[in-house]
Amino acid sequence: MAQHPLSPNGRKAGSAGDTALAYWRDHLSWWHDWTPAPSSSKGAGLVPVSMLWGGGNNGKLDAQRLQQFQQLKTTPAYVMGFNEPDCSGADISANIDVNRGVSLWNSLIAPMGQKGALLGSPAMCRQKDESWLKQFNQQPLARSWDFTSIHIFKPDMAGVQADIDYYWNTYKKPLWVTEFACVFDQNNFTPCTDQNQINQWISDIVDLFEANEHVLAYAYTDGLGLGSAWPPVKSDGSLSQSGQAYLNAISRYY
């Protein structure tokens, strides 16, 4: 079967963050770390995916990342738009209004697409309950995105499938799940804690992503605020049970 250009190196599996890359690397194809130019020795051989995180006004890291993006000397193969512009936590979500997002997109991201980069949409905090991307999509974009970047934080596969269906049905573009984690999102965003549930959830979600024709890439996130059971690496640097569950799941495919 021909490789799809929107699945880096022909594989869907990836990582958001580098903490577990040394363990997962042989079974992944890509990774990102929310920066314009991901660089980590742990990611050797993987496709690094660039991101313009935000507009520079929502935290120290946000400002640094905007400057780094403006200083890029080469065109990345893949460029993702803003990280959760529809939520407000400083250096957690980008918190950009739609008009500012359009201006940044047209001046910084669209030109990358015109030079050959494949572009990912901004990724929403509010999952299938979003309105930001709908408004953004109705604006005069110099170039639209090639794939829709989505975040999935759900406690069960019904919720996961509902997110996928919403984004496919609304935008009709291939999907990259650029962050996913087991979370009771309707209960004040409470991370899952039952290790057996998490292990099964990871196994099930990888199977779902691999079987779904619209999902062309996915990434386990090692981001903050996801409780004590989800982080893939323990404090001593060894794989956690959750990190091992992802390794087991992706090893069935790659």
HELIX and SHEET records of a PDB file:
HELIX    1   1 PRO A    8  GLY A   10  5                                   3    
HELIX    2   2 LEU A   21  TRP A   24  1                                   4    
HELIX    3   3 ARG A   25  HIS A   27  5                                   3    
HELIX    4   4 SER A   41  GLY A   43  5                                   3    
HELIX    5   5 LYS A   60  GLN A   70  1                                  11    
HELIX    6   6 VAL A   98  LEU A  104  1                                   7    
HELIX    7   7 TRP A  105  ILE A  109  3                                   5    
HELIX    8   8 ALA A  110  GLN A  114  1                                   5    
HELIX    9   9 GLN A  127  ASP A  129  5                                   3    
HELIX   10  10 TRP A  132  ASN A  137  1                                   6    
HELIX   11  11 MET A  157  TYR A  171  1                                  15    
HELIX   12  12 GLN A  195  ALA A  211  1                                  17    
HELIX   13  13 GLN A  241  SER A  251  1                                  11    
SHEET    1   A 6 VAL A  47  PRO A  48  0                                        
SHEET    2   A 6 TRP A  30  HIS A  32  1                                        
SHEET    3   A 6 ALA A  13  ALA A  16  1                                        
SHEET    4   A 6 VAL A 215  THR A 221  1                                        
SHEET    5   A 6 LEU A 175  PHE A 184  1                                        
SHEET    6   A 6 THR A 148  LYS A 154  1                                        
SHEET    1   B 6 VAL A  47  PRO A  48  0                                        
SHEET    2   B 6 TRP A  30  HIS A  32  1                                        
SHEET    3   B 6 ALA A  13  ALA A  16  1                                        
SHEET    4   B 6 VAL A 215  THR A 221  1                                        
SHEET    5   B 6 LEU A 175  PHE A 184  1                                        
SHEET    6   B 6 THR A 190  PRO A 191 -1                                        
SHEET    1   C 3 SER A  50  MET A  51  0                                        
SHEET    2   C 3 TYR A  78  MET A  80  1                                        
SHEET    3   C 3 LEU A 118  GLY A 120  1                                        
END                                                                             
